[in-house]
């Protein structure tokens, strides 16, 4: 064995990592690369958003595309003439399956893009004419790096700065708060009568106890709650059956001292391993060097889940966003430690409402993320709000109803008549929530009818592109 081989290989790897970091930093410095983080909980629409965004950019340069982007004025001002998919930075990460998702949307029996169950990446290239003073008319490239991942995994980031004891106290507060809503709360808390933190754990009892906690998490998820941690217990992926996810918060009196092989010690050790090996790695891979952040929020699910779900969204985001680095970038930060300088909160599923209800959805979104957005603005990041439908399954029409012009929705399918979905509240209240549940028609929409080669219909994607890209073109 060559005793010098490992140190030399380690040095080579370190040199490669430093070189990659410098290259990325230089690209950021000269506005050649943007890393966009798409943040959202499970069923928030991340995969649909990325599919639609990619489709829009792939249509750059095609005839008539500027007419579809009336509020993305930079498209013509910057002389954009091409958009395409570029090779990914990390060849070990699966590529985002854009073409598969698009093909599913344009076939005879169209299907929505399936929710992702693993990490994937896509890198996009935009070509345009330089319009800066010193280099007018020169061709330039702008690269966008975008990652997709299961929304459930995002919530784990709240664990990064929590000890096992902090995690346990946080989840005990959740268990108590939701005790009237979640049916298995009582048997979960009753486990404390059988579990001894100071004794060597019984493997079967440990597995059964964790299974009951996972059942509680799944009920919370079904009820529309957002704080589902550890997330890999409800969507384990390749960790199914691994000891690293077989732990739970200690929901009873926390011992001050305990043997190293005790049940409490085993739970704590597995939690710390999970946080370091799974959560920290996930964060560093996807979120540690973001430039821009898109936060997708399904306001309809929060409304349907009642007050607890509505408040839970704001509380969870307030904790979650503390793990991101926001603020303006100076020269060195742009190269070595970039901060997120632009954030946009987007209320999804805007195709479920008529145009005259968009202002109410926007107001509702603002009220849901008040604390979280205040934290971002406090760190000098630009923060905006919008309503969005990444893949619009309806069109808004105006019809004469009882002598009045009334906005309605149409799917465009021959078997469907137009319909009026109803109103949504601009602020949350018990009464508005009940009115929404009783009167609003929230349909399970089929994908829109799209011919092969046609752009994906959307609502407000041009606004999104303008906000994300206008200062880079």
C-alpha positions in Angstrom: 0.0 0.0 0.0 1.3 3.4 -0.9 1.1 5.5 2.3 1.2 8.7 0.2 -1.8 7.9 -2.0 -4.6 8.9 0.2 -3.2 12.3 1.2 -2.4 13.1 -2.5 -5.9 12.1 -3.5 -7.4 14.2 -0.7 -5.3 17.1 -1.9 -6.5 16.7 -5.5 -10.1 16.6 -4.3 -9.6 19.7 -2.2 -8.0 21.5 -5.1 -10.9 20.5 -7.4 -13.5 21.7 -4.9 -11.6 25.1 -4.5 -11.4 25.4 -8.3 -15.1 24.7 -8.7 -16.0 27.2 -6.0 -13.8 29.9 -7.7 -15.3 29.2 -11.1 -18.9 29.4 -9.7 -18.0 32.6 -7.9 -16.5 34.2 -11.0 -19.6 33.3 -13.0 -21.8 34.9 -10.3 -19.5 38.0 -10.2 -20.0 38.6 -13.9 -23.8 37.7 -13.8 -23.3 34.5 -15.8 -24.9 32.1 -13.4 -27.9 32.1 -11.0 -28.8 29.4 -8.6 -32.5 29.4 -8.0 -34.0 27.6 -5.0 -37.6 26.5 -5.5 -38.9 26.1 -1.9 -42.3 24.5 -1.1 -43.9 21.9 1.0 -45.3 18.6 -0.2 -48.0 19.1 -2.9 -46.9 22.8 -3.2 -46.3 22.4 -7.0 -42.5 22.5 -7.3 -42.3 19.9 -10.0 -45.1 21.5 -12.0 -43.4 24.9 -11.6 -40.0 23.7 -12.8 -41.6 21.9 -15.7 -43.4 25.1 -16.8 -40.4 27.3 -16.2 -38.2 25.1 -18.3 -40.8 24.9 -21.1 -41.1 28.7 -21.2 -37.3 29.1 -21.5 -37.0 26.4 -24.1 -39.4 28.4 -26.2 -37.2 31.5 -26.1 -36.4 32.6 -29.7 -39.5 30.9 -31.2 -41.9 33.0 -33.2 -44.7 34.6 -31.1 -43.1 33.9 -27.7 -42.8 37.6 -26.9 -46.6 37.9 -27.1 -46.9 35.3 -24.4 -44.6 37.3 -22.1 -46.1 40.8 -22.1 -44.8 41.7 -18.6 -41.3 40.2 -19.2 -40.2 43.3 -21.2 -36.5 42.3 -20.7 -37.1 39.5 -23.3 -37.0 42.0 -26.2 -34.9 44.7 -24.5 -32.1 42.2 -23.9 -32.4 40.6 -27.3 -33.0 37.1 -26.0 -32.7 34.7 -28.9 -32.2 31.2 -27.4 -33.1 29.1 -24.4 -31.9 25.5 -23.9 -30.9 22.8 -21.5 -27.2 22.7 -20.6 -25.1 19.9 -19.1 -25.5 19.7 -15.3 -22.7 20.7 -12.9 -22.9 17.5 -10.9 -23.0 14.4 -13.1 -23.7 12.1 -10.2 -27.2 13.7 -9.6 -30.1 12.5 -11.7 -31.3 15.0 -14.3 -34.7 16.6 -13.9 -36.9 14.5 -16.3 -38.4 17.5 -18.1 -39.0 15.7 -21.4 -40.9 12.9 -19.7 -43.1 15.3 -17.8 -43.8 17.3 -21.0 -44.6 14.2 -23.0 -47.1 13.2 -20.2 -48.9 16.5 -20.6 -49.2 16.4 -24.4 -50.3 12.8 -24.9 -54.0 11.9 -25.8 -54.8 11.1 -22.1 -52.7 13.8 -20.4 -51.3 13.4 -16.9 -49.9 15.8 -14.3 -46.2 15.6 -13.6 -45.7 13.0 -10.8 -44.5 14.2 -7.4 -40.8 13.7 -7.1 -39.4 11.2 -4.6 -35.7 12.1 -5.0 -33.3 14.9 -5.8 -32.8 16.0 -9.4 -31.1 19.0 -11.1 -31.5 20.9 -14.4 -29.3 23.6 -15.8 -30.7 26.1 -18.3 -28.9 28.4 -20.7 -30.2 31.7 -22.0 -28.4 33.5 -24.8 -29.0 37.2 -25.4 -27.4 40.4 -26.7 -25.2 42.4 -24.3 -26.8 45.9 -23.8 -24.3 47.3 -21.3 -22.4 50.4 -22.1 -18.9 48.9 -22.6 -19.9 45.9 -24.6 -23.1 46.7 -26.6 -24.2 44.0 -29.0 -21.9 41.2 -27.7 -23.5 37.8 -27.3 -23.8 36.7 -23.7 -24.9 33.5 -21.8 -26.8 33.3 -18.6 -27.1 29.9 -16.8 -29.8 29.0 -14.3 -29.3 26.1 -11.9 -32.5 24.6 -10.5 -33.0 21.6 -8.2 -36.1 19.5 -7.5 -36.6 17.4 -4.4 -39.5 16.0 -2.3 -41.3 18.8 -0.4 -41.4 16.7 2.7 -37.6 16.8 3.0 -37.5 20.6 3.1 -39.0 20.7 6.6 -36.0 18.9 8.0 -34.0 22.1 7.7 -35.6 23.3 10.9 -33.6 20.6 12.7 -30.2 22.0 11.7 -29.9 24.3 14.8 -31.8 22.1 17.2 -30.3 19.7 19.8 -32.2 16.5 20.4 -33.7 18.1 23.5 -34.8 21.2 21.5 -36.4 18.9 18.9 -38.2 17.0 21.6 -39.6 20.1 23.3 -40.7 21.5 19.9 -42.6 18.4 19.0 -44.1 18.0 22.4 -45.6 21.5 22.0 -46.9 20.4 18.6 -48.4 17.2 20.0 -50.2 19.1 22.8 -51.4 21.8 20.4 -52.9 19.3 18.0 -54.2 16.9 20.6 -57.9 17.5 19.7 -57.3 17.3 16.0 -55.0 14.2 15.7 -56.7 11.0 16.9 -53.6 9.0 17.9 -52.2 11.7 20.2 -53.4 9.9 23.4 -51.8 6.5 22.7 -48.6 8.3 21.5 -48.2 10.1 24.8 -49.2 7.0 26.7 -45.9 5.4 25.5 -44.2 7.2 28.3 -45.6 4.7 30.8 -43.8 1.8 29.0 -40.6 3.4 27.8 -37.7 3.7 30.2 -35.1 6.3 29.0 -32.3 4.8 31.2 -32.6 1.1 30.2 -31.1 -0.7 27.3 -33.7 -0.4 24.5 -35.7 -3.4 23.3 -35.4 -3.4 19.5 -39.1 -4.5 18.9 -40.4 -2.0 21.4 -38.3 0.7 19.9 -39.5 -0.1 16.3 -43.2 -0.2 17.5 -42.9 3.1 19.3 -41.4 4.9 16.3 -44.1 3.4 14.1 -46.7 5.0 16.4 -45.0 8.4 16.1 -44.9 8.0 12.3 -48.6 7.3 12.3 -49.1 10.6 14.2 -46.9 12.4 11.6 -49.0 10.9 8.7 -52.2 12.0 10.4 -50.8 15.5 10.8 -49.8 15.6 7.1 -53.3 14.4 6.1 -54.8 17.3 8.2 -52.7 19.8 6.3 -50.0 20.5 8.9 -46.6 21.5 7.7 -44.2 20.7 10.5 -43.6 17.0 9.7 -40.2 16.0 11.1 -38.2 14.0 10.6 -39.5 14.0 7.0 -37.7 10.8 5.9 -40.0 8.8 8.2 -43.0 9.7 6.0 -41.0 9.6 2.7 -37.9 7.5 3.4 -36.7 6.9 -0.2 -33.6 4.7 0.0 -33.5 5.0 3.8 -36.5 2.7 4.3 -35.7 0.4 7.2 -32.4 2.1 8.0 -31.7 2.6 11.8 -30.8 6.2 11.1 -34.5 7.1 10.8 -35.7 4.9 13.6 -35.9 7.5 16.4 -38.5 9.8 17.8 -38.6 12.9 20.0 -38.6 12.3 23.7 -42.1 13.6 24.7 -41.7 13.0 28.4 -39.4 14.2 31.2 -35.9 14.6 29.8 -33.3 12.8 31.9 -30.3 14.9 33.0 -27.9 11.9 33.0 -28.2 8.6 31.2 -26.0 5.5 30.3 -24.5 5.6 26.8 -26.3 2.5 25.7 -29.7 3.5 27.1 -32.9 4.1 25.1 -32.5 7.8 25.4 -28.9 7.8 24.3 -29.7 5.6 21.3 -32.5 8.0 20.3 -30.3 11.0 20.7 -27.4 9.4 18.8 -29.6 8.5 15.8 -31.1 12.0 15.8 -27.7 13.6 15.7 -26.5 11.2 12.9 -29.7 12.0 10.9 -29.1 15.7 11.3 -25.5 15.5 10.3 -25.5 12.9 7.6 -28.9 13.4 6.0 -30.2 16.9 6.7 -26.8 18.8 6.6 -25.8 17.1 3.3 -29.2 17.9 1.8 -28.8 21.5 2.8 -25.3 21.9 1.4 -26.2 20.2 -1.8 -29.2 22.3 -2.7 -29.6 25.4 -0.5 -26.2 26.6 0.7 -25.4 28.8 -2.3 -28.7 30.2 -3.5 -29.0 33.5 -5.3 -32.7 33.7 -5.7 -35.6 31.9 -3.9 -39.1 31.0 -5.1 -41.4 30.0 -2.2 -44.5 28.2 -3.4 -47.5 28.1 -1.1 -50.8 26.3 -1.5 -53.2 28.6 0.3 -56.2 26.4 -0.6 -54.9 23.5 1.4 -54.2 25.7 4.4 -57.7 27.1 4.3 -59.2 23.7 4.1 -57.2 22.5 7.1 -58.7 25.0 9.5 -57.0 27.5 11.8 -54.3 25.1 13.0 -53.1 24.4 9.4 -53.3 28.0 8.4 -51.2 29.2 11.4 -48.9 26.2 11.1 -47.7 27.4 7.6 -46.6 30.7 8.9 -45.0 29.2 12.0 -43.1 26.6 10.0 -41.8 29.0 7.4 -40.7 31.4 10.2 -38.5 28.7 11.7 -37.5 27.2 8.3 -36.3 30.4 6.7 -33.8 31.1 9.5 -31.6 28.5 7.9 -31.1 30.5 4.7 -28.7 33.4 4.2 -30.5 36.5 3.0 -29.2 40.0 2.2 -27.3 42.1 -0.3 -24.0 40.7 -1.7 -20.7 42.4 -1.7 -17.8 41.4 -4.0 -16.3 38.6 -1.9 -19.7 37.3 -0.8 -20.8 36.9 -4.4 -17.7 34.7 -5.1 -17.4 32.7 -1.9 -20.6 32.9 0.2 -23.5 34.3 -1.8 -26.7 35.4 -0.1 -30.2 35.3 -1.4 -30.9 38.8 -2.6 -34.4 38.2 -4.0 -37.3 36.2 -2.7 -40.7 35.8 -4.1 -43.7 34.2 -2.3 -46.1 32.7 -4.9 -49.6 31.5 -4.1 -50.1 28.5 -6.4 -53.2 27.1 -8.2 -54.4 30.5 -9.5 -56.3 28.6 -12.2 -58.8 27.6 -9.5 -60.1 31.2 -9.2 -61.3 34.0 -11.6 -59.2 37.0 -12.3 -61.2 39.3 -10.0 -60.3 37.0 -7.1 -56.5 37.2 -7.6 -56.3 40.3 -5.3 -58.0 38.3 -2.5 -55.6 35.3 -3.0 -52.6 37.7 -2.9 -53.9 39.3 0.3 -54.4 35.9 1.9 -50.9 34.9 1.0 -49.5 38.0 2.6 -51.4 37.3 5.8 -50.1 33.7 5.9 -46.4 34.6 5.7 -46.3 37.9 7.7 -43.6 36.8 10.1 -41.5 34.9 7.6 -41.5 37.8 5.1 -40.7 40.3 7.8 -37.6 38.3 8.7 -36.4 38.3 5.1 -36.9 42.0 4.6 -35.1 42.7 7.9 -32.0 41.2 6.3 -32.1 43.6 3.3 -33.4 41.1 0.8 -35.9 42.1 -1.9 -39.2 40.4 -1.1 -42.2 40.2 -3.4 -45.6 38.4 -3.6 -47.6 37.1 -6.5 -50.2 34.6 -7.6 -49.3 31.8 -10.0 -50.5 28.8 -12.0 -47.5 27.0 -13.4 -49.7 24.7 -15.6 -53.1 26.5 -16.1 -55.9 24.0 -16.5 -58.6 26.7 -16.9 -59.3 29.9 -18.7 -61.2 32.8 -17.2 -64.2 34.0 -19.3 -66.8 36.7 -18.9 -70.4 35.7 -19.4 -73.7 37.5 -19.0 -75.5 36.1 -15.9 -78.8 37.5 -14.9 -78.0 40.7 -16.7 -74.6 41.2 -15.2 -71.1 40.5 -16.6 -69.7 37.7 -14.5 -66.3 36.0 -14.6 -66.3 32.2 -14.8 -63.8 29.4 -15.5 -63.7 27.0 -18.4 -61.5 23.9 -18.9 -62.0 24.1 -22.6 -63.1 20.5 -22.7 -66.3 19.7 -24.7 -67.8 17.7 -21.9 -67.3 20.5 -19.3 -69.5 23.6 -19.0 -68.1 26.8 -17.5 -68.4 27.2 -13.8 -68.1 29.8 -11.1 -65.8 28.5 -8.3 -66.8 31.1 -5.7 -64.9 33.7 -3.6 -61.9 33.2 -1.3 -61.3 35.3 1.8 -58.6 38.0 1.8 -57.9 37.4 5.5 -58.3 34.3 7.6 -61.2 34.1 10.2 -63.4 31.3 11.5 -66.3 32.6 9.5 -64.5 33.1 6.3 -63.0 29.6 6.6 -66.5 28.1 7.1 -67.8 30.1 4.1 -64.9 28.9 2.0 -65.5 25.2 2.9 -69.2 25.4 2.3 -69.4 27.5 -0.9 -66.1 27.4 -2.8 -65.8 24.8 -5.6 -62.2 23.4 -5.4 -62.2 21.0 -8.4 -59.8 18.2 -9.1 -58.7 19.7 -12.4 -57.5 17.6 -15.4 -54.4 18.7 -17.2 -55.0 21.2 -20.0 -55.2 20.0 -23.6 -51.8 20.7 -25.1 -50.7 19.8 -28.7 -47.2 18.4 -29.0 -44.7 21.2 -29.4 -47.0 23.9 -28.0 -46.0 26.0 -24.9 -47.5 25.0 -21.6 -50.3 27.5 -20.6 -49.7 29.3 -17.4 -50.7 32.3 -15.3 -48.1 35.0 -14.5 -45.0 33.1 -15.4 -43.8 36.2 -17.3 -44.1 38.2 -14.0 -42.0 35.5 -12.3 -39.3 35.6 -15.0 -39.1 39.4 -14.9 -38.6 39.4 -11.2 -35.9 36.7 -11.2 -33.9 37.7 -14.3 -34.4 41.4 -15.2 -31.3 42.7 -13.4 -29.1 39.9 -14.9 -29.9 40.6 -18.6 
